[in-house]
Amino acid sequence: MFREVAERDWSVTPSGGRVLTDLRPETSNTYTDRLAEETTINGRGMTDYDLPAAPHERTPLLIRRCLAYVCACLRKAHEHFGDTQVKAYVSLSFADTEEALLTSNVTFCTPLPDVRPYIPDVEAVTGAAVAEITLEDCSAWA
């Protein structure tokens, strides 16, 4: 599913939000600002049902899956918008279940001068591992 989302490109909402076309809701919703719109529409939990439960096996596979999706989407955003403004945010945390499996969420947004950052101080986040990823980061890993 995520490969198809990345392949189907980006679009712009009436408010100017940059969103993955396949993730746009069919009906319009009201958001507090463009940042909320982008992060809500673009945000998804990364599929992990097929991954092993053992952390030493699960962790690298889940991270690789997240990074592949993020980099594919950021490359498409660059092609579509002609800039590198879109950023990805990947969070890893343990599910609040008996198994406490490592899970991940991914979202994308465009920093705006008049709107607070999505995560004002990424380094200060506790309870989860969070990474802000740019297209430049993807190029460095290639």
N, C-alpha and C positions, 0 to 999 in steps of 0.2 A: 504494500500500500504506500509506504513512504517513498519508494522509488518513483511511483506514478505521480505522487504529489509534487515531487521535485521536477519531474519532466514536464508537467502541465503548466509551468511558468507562474508568474506573478501578475497581479492586477492592482489597480488603485481604486479605493472606495470613494464615494462622493466627498468625504471629509479629507481626502488626500492620504489615507492610510495605505501602506504598502502591505499587501496580504497575498498569501499563496492562494491562487485561484481555486484550487480544489477544496480548500478549507473554508471558503466564504459561505456563510449561511444563506439559505434561500430567502429568508425574510430579513428585513433590516432590523437591527437592534440599536438601542441607544447606549452610548458609552460616555463616560465622564470626559474623556479626551482621546486624542489620536493614539497615544501610547497604550491606553487601556484597550482600544479597538484592535490595534495590531497584536498585542500580546495575547489577547483573548482569542482572536480568530486564528492566529498562527500557532498557538500553544497546543501541544499534544504530549501525552505520555507515550514513551517509546515502547513499541511492542516487544514483550520479553517472554511470552508464554512458552516459546520454543527453546528457551535457554536453560541450561542446567542450573540447579539450585545452589550447588556448591560455590561459595564466593570466589575461590581461586580459579574456577572455570568460568563463572558467570561474568565477573567484573570486566575482564578484557574484551569479551564478546559484546557486552552491552555498550561499553565505551566506544569500541570500533564502529558499532552500528550507529550510534549517535553522531559520531564525527563524520561518517560517510554521508549521512543524511544532511547534516549541517553544511558540509562543504559543497554538496551537490546543489542545495538551495541557494547558498551564497553565490555560487558561480552563476546560477540562473538569474539571480537578482542583479548581478553586475551586468550581464548581457541585456537584461530587460531595461534597467534604469540608467545604465551607462555610468554608474558611480559605485562606490563601495560604502555607502552610508548604512546599509542594513547590517545589523549585528545579530548574532545568535547567542542565546543563553541556554546552557545545558546544566541541569541540576541532577545530582545523584544523591539518593537518600534511601534509608531502609524503610520498607513498607511497615505501616502500623498494623501488622497482622502477626499471628502466632509464628509463622515461618520467618518473618522479618527479612524478606528477600530484598536485594538491592534493586531499586527501580530508578527510572530516569524520566525527566520531562525536558522537552525542547520547545523553545519559542524564538520568535524573531521580532525585532522592532528597529525603528529608525530613530536615533537620538534627535531631539528637537530642542532648539534654543529656549523655547518658552515653556517647556514641560520638564518636570523633574526626571532624572534618569530612571530607567526601569529598576535597577538595583544600585542605589547611590554609592554604596561602599561594598563591592563584591568581596573584598578581603575580610570584611567583618562579619560575613554570614556565618552563622553557627547552625548545627543540626543538619546540614547538607553540604555537599561539595558543589560549588557553582563556578562555572567558567563562562566568561564573555569571550566570544570567538568572532574574529573578523575574517574577511576573505584573505587578507595578508597572512593570517595564521595558517589557513588551509594551504596556501602556496608554500609556506615554510615546511609543511609536513609532506609535501608531494615528492 
